[in-house]
Amino acid sequence: MGSKAQRQNQHAGKLMRKIAKFKKKNLDTEGLEKELAYTLGGKKRPEFKTGAEADARLKRRHSS
């Protein structure tokens, strides 16, 4: 399977090839470039809530 670094490098390489292919066809590459920035460490992924914090059923509304 390879080490984590190898898998990350493969992912980045595939993204770069896909971006080049999309640019040749004049397609939008904004999302791919954003993912490449996350992969290469240039940009930090946004935080998001998980579990009980994100479950709308568990939220209680208190009107004061």
Contact map, one row per residue, 1 for C-alpha under 8 A:
1110000000000000000000000000000000000000000000000000000000000000
1111011000000000000000000000000000000000000000000000000000000000
1111111000000000000000000000000000000000000000000000000000000000
0111111100000000000000000000000000000000000000000000000000000000
0011111110000000000000000000000000000000000000000000000000000000
0111111111000000000000000000000000000000000000000000000000000000
0111111111100000000000000000000000000000000000000000000000000000
0001111111110000000000000000000000000010000000000000000000000000
0000111111111000000000000000000000000000000000000000000000000000
0000011111111100000000000000000000000000000000000000000000000000
0000001111111110000000000000000000000010000000000000000000000000
0000000111111111000000000000000000010011000000000000000000000000
0000000011111111100000000000000000000000000000000000000000000000
0000000001111111110000000000000000000000000000000000000000000000
0000000000111111111000000000000100010000000000000000000000000000
0000000000011111111100000000000000010000000000000000000000000000
0000000000001111111110000000000000000000000000000000000000000000
0000000000000111111111000000000000000000000000000000000000000000
0000000000000011111111100000100110000000000000000000000000000000
0000000000000001111111110000000000000000000000000000000000000000
0000000000000000111111111000000000000000000000000000000000000000
0000000000000000011111111111100000000000000000000000000000000000
0000000000000000001111111111100000000000000000000000000000000000
0000000000000000000111111110000000000000000000000000000000000000
0000000000000000000011111110000000000000000000000000000000000000
0000000000000000000001111111000000000000000000000000000000000000
0000000000000000000001111111100000000000000000000000000000000000
0000000000000000000001100111111000000000000000000000000000000000
0000000000000000001001100011111110000000000000000000000000000000
0000000000000000000000000001111111000000000000000000000000000000
0000000000000000000000000001111111100000000000000000000000000000
0000000000000010001000000000111111110000000000000000000000000000
0000000000000000001000000000111111111000000000000000000000000000
0000000000000000000000000000011111111100000000000000000000000000
0000000000000000000000000000001111111110000000000000000000000000
0000000000010011000000000000000111111111000000000000000000000000
0000000000000000000000000000000011111111111000000000000000000000
0000000000000000000000000000000001111111111110000000000000000000
0000000100110000000000000000000000111111110000000000000000000000
0000000000010000000000000000000000011111111000000000000000000000
0000000000000000000000000000000000001111111100000000000000000000
0000000000000000000000000000000000001111111100000000000000000000
0000000000000000000000000000000000001101111110000000000000000000
0000000000000000000000000000000000000100111111000000000000000000
0000000000000000000000000000000000000100001111100000000000000000
0000000000000000000000000000000000000000000111110000000000000000
0000000000000000000000000000000000000000000011111000000000000000
0000000000000000000000000000000000000000000001111100000000000000
0000000000000000000000000000000000000000000000111110110000000000
0000000000000000000000000000000000000000000000011111111000000000
0000000000000000000000000000000000000000000000001111111000000000
0000000000000000000000000000000000000000000000000111111001000000
0000000000000000000000000000000000000000000000001111111000000000
0000000000000000000000000000000000000000000000001111111100000000
0000000000000000000000000000000000000000000000000111111111100000
0000000000000000000000000000000000000000000000000000011111100000
0000000000000000000000000000000000000000000000000000001111100000
0000000000000000000000000000000000000000000000000001001111110000
0000000000000000000000000000000000000000000000000000001111111000
0000000000000000000000000000000000000000000000000000000001111100
0000000000000000000000000000000000000000000000000000000000111110
0000000000000000000000000000000000000000000000000000000000011111
0000000000000000000000000000000000000000000000000000000000001111
0000000000000000000000000000000000000000000000000000000000000111
